[in-house]
Amino acid sequence: MKKTIYILFLIIITLYSCSSDDSGNNKFDGRGGVRCQVNGIILRSTVTYGGIITLADVKFTSENNEEYLTVELTDSGPDFIRHSVSMTIIDVVPESVQEGDIYILDNEQNSNYGKYVKLSGGIFYNYSTNHEKVGRLEILFHDLENRILAGTFEYDVVDENGEVVEIRNGEFDMEY
């Protein structure tokens, strides 16, 4: 009987110590980087090793009396092909961005937009959202005091010849 109570006690302690955190904390800490799939190929910000360079950035900037939020990921590998994914949201400052905000990525000439640039063999291939190929960027977490912003994104882009590239399962969790 003592052995059964002892085992039951250990099981209860084990389950309690493995229970989920209900303190309101979440997984976002500004160290998650940026990642997405480009036509099914996974791109992600990682540490630089042996010729593989990845850059990720989330930043708020001001230019020509307009405020911008930009999320970027550039991935250059040993195959000498560089992929760059970016989204720009206009007319926002850090204080105006709230959890749950959804920004439509549309036309770069007069609204929020998404871009994809591929550099291969010395040739740049440029793709952008437009009024027909749109997407979205959603803010999931914003810690203004610690300058951490996290969210998801997804969009289609098209080049001047009508070729479509799909950007899917995009996530970011970065300090700005």
PyRosetta script that sets phi, psi and omega in degrees:
from pyrosetta import init, pose_from_sequence

init()
pose = pose_from_sequence("MKKTIYILFLIIITLYSCSSDDSGNNKFDGRGGVRCQVNGIILRSTVTYGGIITLADVKFTSENNEEYLTVELTDSGPDFIRHSVSMTIIDVVPESVQEGDIYILDNEQNSNYGKYVKLSGGIFYNYSTNHEKVGRLEILFHDLENRILAGTFEYDVVDENGEVVEIRNGEFDMEY")
pose.set_psi(1, -42.5)
pose.set_omega(1, 179.5)
pose.set_phi(2, -62.2)
pose.set_psi(2, -38.3)
pose.set_omega(2, -179.6)
pose.set_phi(3, -64.3)
pose.set_psi(3, -40.7)
pose.set_omega(3, 178.5)
pose.set_phi(4, -63.6)
pose.set_psi(4, -43.8)
pose.set_omega(4, 179.1)
pose.set_phi(5, -65.1)
pose.set_psi(5, -41.9)
pose.set_omega(5, 178.8)
pose.set_phi(6, -61.2)
pose.set_psi(6, -45.5)
pose.set_omega(6, 178.7)
pose.set_phi(7, -64.4)
pose.set_psi(7, -42.9)
pose.set_omega(7, 177.3)
pose.set_phi(8, -61.0)
pose.set_psi(8, -42.3)
pose.set_omega(8, 178.0)
pose.set_phi(9, -60.6)
pose.set_psi(9, -44.9)
pose.set_omega(9, 179.1)
pose.set_phi(10, -63.7)
pose.set_psi(10, -39.6)
pose.set_omega(10, 178.2)
pose.set_phi(11, -63.7)
pose.set_psi(11, -44.3)
pose.set_omega(11, 179.7)
pose.set_phi(12, -62.9)
pose.set_psi(12, -44.7)
pose.set_omega(12, 179.3)
pose.set_phi(13, -62.9)
pose.set_psi(13, -43.1)
pose.set_omega(13, 179.6)
pose.set_phi(14, -62.4)
pose.set_psi(14, -46.9)
pose.set_omega(14, 179.6)
pose.set_phi(15, -63.4)
pose.set_psi(15, -40.6)
pose.set_omega(15, 179.5)
pose.set_phi(16, -64.4)
pose.set_psi(16, -42.5)
pose.set_omega(16, -178.1)
pose.set_phi(17, -71.7)
pose.set_psi(17, -20.4)
pose.set_omega(17, 179.6)
pose.set_phi(18, -98.6)
pose.set_psi(18, 3.2)
pose.set_omega(18, -177.5)
pose.set_phi(19, -69.8)
pose.set_psi(19, 160.1)
pose.set_omega(19, -177.8)
pose.set_phi(20, -70.1)
pose.set_psi(20, 158.0)
pose.set_omega(20, -179.4)
pose.set_phi(21, -83.1)
pose.set_psi(21, 114.2)
pose.set_omega(21, 179.5)
pose.set_phi(22, -99.6)
pose.set_psi(22, 18.5)
pose.set_omega(22, -175.8)
pose.set_phi(23, -80.2)
pose.set_psi(23, -2.4)
pose.set_omega(23, -178.7)
pose.set_phi(24, 94.7)
pose.set_psi(24, -6.9)
pose.set_omega(24, 177.6)
pose.set_phi(25, -69.7)
pose.set_psi(25, 150.4)
pose.set_omega(25, 177.6)
pose.set_phi(26, -127.0)
pose.set_psi(26, -176.2)
pose.set_omega(26, -174.7)
pose.set_phi(27, -81.5)
pose.set_psi(27, -8.7)
pose.set_omega(27, -174.7)
pose.set_phi(28, -82.9)
pose.set_psi(28, 122.7)
pose.set_omega(28, -179.6)
pose.set_phi(29, -135.8)
pose.set_psi(29, 6.6)
pose.set_omega(29, 179.1)
pose.set_phi(30, 84.8)
pose.set_psi(30, 3.0)
pose.set_omega(30, -177.6)
pose.set_phi(31, -112.6)
pose.set_psi(31, 9.6)
pose.set_omega(31, -176.8)
pose.set_phi(32, -80.7)
pose.set_psi(32, -14.9)
pose.set_omega(32, 179.5)
pose.set_phi(33, 72.5)
pose.set_psi(33, -155.4)
pose.set_omega(33, 179.3)
pose.set_phi(34, -131.2)
pose.set_psi(34, 139.9)
pose.set_omega(34, 177.2)
pose.set_phi(35, -150.6)
pose.set_psi(35, 154.1)
pose.set_omega(35, 176.4)
pose.set_phi(36, -167.6)
pose.set_psi(36, 177.6)
pose.set_omega(36, 173.1)
pose.set_phi(37, -116.5)
pose.set_psi(37, 133.3)
pose.set_omega(37, 175.9)
pose.set_phi(38, -113.0)
pose.set_psi(38, 108.9)
pose.set_omega(38, -174.4)
pose.set_phi(39, 48.8)
pose.set_psi(39, 41.2)
pose.set_omega(39, 176.5)
pose.set_phi(40, 88.4)
pose.set_psi(40, -10.4)
pose.set_omega(40, 179.0)
pose.set_phi(41, -89.7)
pose.set_psi(41, 126.9)
pose.set_omega(41, -177.1)
pose.set_phi(42, -79.7)
pose.set_psi(42, 127.4)
pose.set_omega(42, 171.7)
pose.set_phi(43, -116.6)
pose.set_psi(43, 138.5)
pose.set_omega(43, 178.0)
pose.set_phi(44, -153.9)
pose.set_psi(44, 151.9)
pose.set_omega(44, 175.8)
pose.set_phi(45, -77.4)
pose.set_psi(45, 129.3)
pose.set_omega(45, 179.8)
pose.set_phi(46, -138.9)
pose.set_psi(46, 177.1)
pose.set_omega(46, 175.2)
pose.set_phi(47, -72.1)
pose.set_psi(47, 149.1)
pose.set_omega(47, -179.4)
pose.set_phi(48, -79.3)
pose.set_psi(48, 125.6)
pose.set_omega(48, 177.4)
pose.set_phi(49, -137.1)
pose.set_psi(49, 136.5)
pose.set_omega(49, 168.5)
pose.set_phi(50, 38.1)
pose.set_psi(50, 55.7)
pose.set_omega(50, 175.4)
pose.set_phi(51, 88.7)
pose.set_psi(51, -7.7)
pose.set_omega(51, 177.4)
pose.set_phi(52, -93.0)
pose.set_psi(52, 119.0)
pose.set_omega(52, -177.4)
pose.set_phi(53, -117.4)
pose.set_psi(53, 125.6)
pose.set_omega(53, 172.6)
pose.set_phi(54, -127.7)
pose.set_psi(54, 137.9)
pose.set_omega(54, 178.9)
pose.set_phi(55, -126.6)
pose.set_psi(55, 134.9)
pose.set_omega(55, 176.3)
pose.set_phi(56, -134.4)
pose.set_psi(56, 143.3)
pose.set_omega(56, -178.7)
pose.set_phi(57, -155.0)
pose.set_psi(57, 142.2)
pose.set_omega(57, 168.7)
pose.set_phi(58, -125.6)
pose.set_psi(58, 123.4)
pose.set_omega(58, -175.9)
pose.set_phi(59, -147.5)
pose.set_psi(59, 150.3)
pose.set_omega(59, 171.5)
pose.set_phi(60, -107.4)
pose.set_psi(60, 127.8)
pose.set_omega(60, -179.9)
pose.set_phi(61, -134.1)
pose.set_psi(61, 165.2)
pose.set_omega(61, 177.8)
pose.set_phi(62, -128.8)
pose.set_psi(62, 130.4)
pose.set_omega(62, 179.8)
pose.set_phi(63, -151.5)
pose.set_psi(63, 134.5)
pose.set_omega(63, 179.4)
pose.set_phi(64, 51.0)
pose.set_psi(64, 45.0)
pose.set_omega(64, 178.9)
pose.set_phi(65, 61.9)
pose.set_psi(65, 23.3)
pose.set_omega(65, 174.5)
pose.set_phi(66, -124.4)
pose.set_psi(66, 145.3)
pose.set_omega(66, 179.5)
pose.set_phi(67, -103.1)
pose.set_psi(67, 139.0)
pose.set_omega(67, -176.7)
pose.set_phi(68, -132.0)
pose.set_psi(68, 148.5)
pose.set_omega(68, 165.6)
pose.set_phi(69, -113.7)
pose.set_psi(69, 128.4)
pose.set_omega(69, 178.8)
pose.set_phi(70, -126.7)
pose.set_psi(70, 133.1)
pose.set_omega(70, 173.4)
pose.set_phi(71, -116.9)
pose.set_psi(71, 125.5)
pose.set_omega(71, -175.0)
pose.set_phi(72, -134.4)
pose.set_psi(72, 148.8)
pose.set_omega(72, 172.2)
pose.set_phi(73, -142.9)
pose.set_psi(73, 124.7)
pose.set_omega(73, 174.8)
pose.set_phi(74, -123.7)
pose.set_psi(74, 128.8)
pose.set_omega(74, -177.0)
pose.set_phi(75, -127.6)
pose.set_psi(75, 113.5)
pose.set_omega(75, 177.7)
pose.set_phi(76, -117.5)
pose.set_psi(76, 122.1)
pose.set_omega(76, -176.6)
pose.set_phi(77, -112.4)
pose.set_psi(77, -177.0)
pose.set_omega(77, -178.9)
pose.set_phi(78, -68.2)
pose.set_psi(78, -9.7)
pose.set_omega(78, 177.6)
pose.set_phi(79, -82.9)
pose.set_psi(79, 2.8)
pose.set_omega(79, 178.9)
pose.set_phi(80, 63.4)
pose.set_psi(80, 25.6)
pose.set_omega(80, 173.9)
pose.set_phi(81, -112.5)
pose.set_psi(81, 129.2)
pose.set_omega(81, 179.4)
pose.set_phi(82, -110.9)
pose.set_psi(82, 131.3)
pose.set_omega(82, 176.0)
pose.set_phi(83, -113.1)
pose.set_psi(83, 133.6)
pose.set_omega(83, 177.8)
pose.set_phi(84, -131.6)
pose.set_psi(84, 123.3)
pose.set_omega(84, 178.7)
pose.set_phi(85, -116.5)
pose.set_psi(85, 132.8)
pose.set_omega(85, 178.8)
pose.set_phi(86, -149.6)
pose.set_psi(86, 152.2)
pose.set_omega(86, 174.4)
pose.set_phi(87, -132.2)
pose.set_psi(87, 140.1)
pose.set_omega(87, 177.6)
pose.set_phi(88, -126.4)
pose.set_psi(88, 129.1)
pose.set_omega(88, 177.3)
pose.set_phi(89, -113.4)
pose.set_psi(89, 126.2)
pose.set_omega(89, -176.1)
pose.set_phi(90, -97.1)
pose.set_psi(90, 159.5)
pose.set_omega(90, 175.9)
pose.set_phi(91, 59.2)
pose.set_psi(91, 44.0)
pose.set_omega(91, 174.4)
pose.set_phi(92, -132.9)
pose.set_psi(92, 147.4)
pose.set_omega(92, 171.2)
pose.set_phi(93, -123.9)
pose.set_psi(93, 161.9)
pose.set_omega(93, -177.4)
pose.set_phi(94, -51.6)
pose.set_psi(94, -40.0)
pose.set_omega(94, -177.1)
pose.set_phi(95, -67.6)
pose.set_psi(95, -20.2)
pose.set_omega(95, -177.4)
pose.set_phi(96, -91.5)
pose.set_psi(96, -12.4)
pose.set_omega(96, -176.6)
pose.set_phi(97, -87.2)
pose.set_psi(97, 122.2)
pose.set_omega(97, -176.4)
pose.set_phi(98, -121.0)
pose.set_psi(98, 152.2)
pose.set_omega(98, 173.3)
pose.set_phi(99, -58.8)
pose.set_psi(99, 136.2)
pose.set_omega(99, -178.4)
pose.set_phi(100, 94.2)
pose.set_psi(100, -12.3)
pose.set_omega(100, 177.0)
pose.set_phi(101, -62.3)
pose.set_psi(101, 137.0)
pose.set_omega(101, 175.6)
pose.set_phi(102, -122.9)
pose.set_psi(102, 127.0)
pose.set_omega(102, 179.4)
pose.set_phi(103, -112.7)
pose.set_psi(103, 127.2)
pose.set_omega(103, 177.8)
pose.set_phi(104, -82.9)
pose.set_psi(104, 129.8)
pose.set_omega(104, 178.5)
pose.set_phi(105, -96.4)
pose.set_psi(105, 116.6)
pose.set_omega(105, -168.0)
pose.set_phi(106, -127.5)
pose.set_psi(106, -101.7)
pose.set_omega(106, -170.2)
pose.set_phi(107, -117.6)
pose.set_psi(107, 122.9)
pose.set_omega(107, -175.1)
pose.set_phi(108, -66.4)
pose.set_psi(108, -13.1)
pose.set_omega(108, -178.4)
pose.set_phi(109, -76.2)
pose.set_psi(109, -27.7)
pose.set_omega(109, -177.6)
pose.set_phi(110, -150.2)
pose.set_psi(110, 17.7)
pose.set_omega(110, 177.9)
pose.set_phi(111, -158.6)
pose.set_psi(111, -171.6)
pose.set_omega(111, 176.5)
pose.set_phi(112, -61.5)
pose.set_psi(112, 149.3)
pose.set_omega(112, -178.5)
pose.set_phi(113, -153.1)
pose.set_psi(113, 162.4)
pose.set_omega(113, 173.3)
pose.set_phi(114, -120.3)
pose.set_psi(114, 147.9)
pose.set_omega(114, -180.0)
pose.set_phi(115, -135.1)
pose.set_psi(115, 158.1)
pose.set_omega(115, 170.9)
pose.set_phi(116, -142.1)
pose.set_psi(116, 129.8)
pose.set_omega(116, 177.8)
pose.set_phi(117, -127.7)
pose.set_psi(117, 131.8)
pose.set_omega(117, 177.3)
pose.set_phi(118, -119.3)
pose.set_psi(118, 129.0)
pose.set_omega(118, 176.0)
pose.set_phi(119, -111.9)
pose.set_psi(119, 115.4)
pose.set_omega(119, -178.2)
pose.set_phi(120, -142.3)
pose.set_psi(120, 127.3)
pose.set_omega(120, 179.0)
pose.set_phi(121, 61.0)
pose.set_psi(121, 30.9)
pose.set_omega(121, 179.8)
pose.set_phi(122, 78.8)
pose.set_psi(122, 4.4)
pose.set_omega(122, -179.2)
pose.set_phi(123, -111.4)
pose.set_psi(123, 132.3)
pose.set_omega(123, 175.9)
pose.set_phi(124, -90.9)
pose.set_psi(124, 131.7)
pose.set_omega(124, 173.8)
pose.set_phi(125, -113.0)
pose.set_psi(125, 117.1)
pose.set_omega(125, -174.2)
pose.set_phi(126, -108.7)
pose.set_psi(126, 131.9)
pose.set_omega(126, 179.3)
pose.set_phi(127, -131.3)
pose.set_psi(127, 146.8)
pose.set_omega(127, -179.9)
pose.set_phi(128, -148.8)
pose.set_psi(128, 155.2)
pose.set_omega(128, 171.4)
pose.set_phi(129, -69.6)
pose.set_psi(129, 159.9)
pose.set_omega(129, 175.7)
pose.set_phi(130, -149.6)
pose.set_psi(130, -169.7)
pose.set_omega(130, -177.1)
pose.set_phi(131, -65.7)
pose.set_psi(131, -21.4)
pose.set_omega(131, 179.0)
pose.set_phi(132, -97.6)
pose.set_psi(132, -35.4)
pose.set_omega(132, 178.8)
pose.set_phi(133, -106.0)
pose.set_psi(133, 99.9)
pose.set_omega(133, -175.7)
pose.set_phi(134, -119.7)
pose.set_psi(134, 173.2)
pose.set_omega(134, 178.1)
pose.set_phi(135, -157.3)
pose.set_psi(135, -164.2)
pose.set_omega(135, -178.5)
pose.set_phi(136, -151.2)
pose.set_psi(136, 152.2)
pose.set_omega(136, 173.4)
pose.set_phi(137, -127.0)
pose.set_psi(137, 125.9)
pose.set_omega(137, -178.6)
pose.set_phi(138, -117.5)
pose.set_psi(138, 134.5)
pose.set_omega(138, 177.5)
pose.set_phi(139, -88.5)
pose.set_psi(139, 121.2)
pose.set_omega(139, 179.5)
pose.set_phi(140, -100.7)
pose.set_psi(140, -26.3)
pose.set_omega(140, -176.4)
pose.set_phi(141, -153.5)
pose.set_psi(141, 137.1)
pose.set_omega(141, 174.6)
pose.set_phi(142, -144.9)
pose.set_psi(142, 116.8)
pose.set_omega(142, 175.6)
pose.set_phi(143, -110.8)
pose.set_psi(143, 96.1)
pose.set_omega(143, -175.3)
pose.set_phi(144, -63.5)
pose.set_psi(144, -39.9)
pose.set_omega(144, -178.0)
pose.set_phi(145, -64.1)
pose.set_psi(145, -43.2)
pose.set_omega(145, -178.9)
pose.set_phi(146, -95.8)
pose.set_psi(146, 2.5)
pose.set_omega(146, 176.1)
pose.set_phi(147, 56.7)
pose.set_psi(147, 52.9)
pose.set_omega(147, 177.3)
pose.set_phi(148, -118.5)
pose.set_psi(148, 132.9)
pose.set_omega(148, 179.4)
pose.set_phi(149, -132.7)
pose.set_psi(149, 133.9)
pose.set_omega(149, -179.7)
pose.set_phi(150, -138.5)
pose.set_psi(150, 149.0)
pose.set_omega(150, 178.7)
pose.set_phi(151, -175.8)
pose.set_psi(151, -168.9)
pose.set_omega(151, 179.3)
pose.set_phi(152, -129.5)
pose.set_psi(152, 160.7)
pose.set_omega(152, 176.9)
pose.set_phi(153, -152.8)
pose.set_psi(153, 157.8)
pose.set_omega(153, 179.4)
pose.set_phi(154, -164.0)
pose.set_psi(154, 133.8)
pose.set_omega(154, 177.7)
pose.set_phi(155, -165.4)
pose.set_psi(155, 164.2)
pose.set_omega(155, 171.6)
pose.set_phi(156, -110.2)
pose.set_psi(156, 144.0)
pose.set_omega(156, 176.1)
pose.set_phi(157, -127.3)
pose.set_psi(157, 157.9)
pose.set_omega(157, -177.3)
pose.set_phi(158, -136.4)
pose.set_psi(158, 146.8)
pose.set_omega(158, 176.1)
pose.set_phi(159, -97.4)
pose.set_psi(159, -177.2)
pose.set_omega(159, -176.4)
pose.set_phi(160, -66.9)
pose.set_psi(160, -17.1)
pose.set_omega(160, 178.4)
pose.set_phi(161, -95.7)
pose.set_psi(161, 2.1)
pose.set_omega(161, 179.0)
pose.set_phi(162, 88.7)
pose.set_psi(162, 3.9)
pose.set_omega(162, 177.6)
pose.set_phi(163, -72.0)
pose.set_psi(163, 130.3)
pose.set_omega(163, -176.5)
pose.set_phi(164, -103.6)
pose.set_psi(164, 138.0)
pose.set_omega(164, 173.4)
pose.set_phi(165, -119.9)
pose.set_psi(165, 133.3)
pose.set_omega(165, -179.8)
pose.set_phi(166, -99.3)
pose.set_psi(166, 124.2)
pose.set_omega(166, 174.1)
pose.set_phi(167, -104.7)
pose.set_psi(167, 117.0)
pose.set_omega(167, -174.0)
pose.set_phi(168, -131.8)
pose.set_psi(168, 161.7)
pose.set_omega(168, 175.4)
pose.set_phi(169, 50.5)
pose.set_psi(169, 38.5)
pose.set_omega(169, 179.9)
pose.set_phi(170, -76.6)
pose.set_psi(170, 136.8)
pose.set_omega(170, 177.6)
pose.set_phi(171, -140.9)
pose.set_psi(171, 149.3)
pose.set_omega(171, 172.2)
pose.set_phi(172, -145.4)
pose.set_psi(172, 148.6)
pose.set_omega(172, 178.5)
pose.set_phi(173, -154.0)
pose.set_psi(173, 92.6)
pose.set_omega(173, -170.4)
pose.set_phi(174, -139.6)
pose.set_psi(174, 155.1)
pose.set_omega(174, 167.4)
pose.set_phi(175, -82.9)
pose.set_psi(175, 149.2)
pose.set_omega(175, 177.1)
pose.set_phi(176, -122.2)
pose.dump_pdb("model.pdb")
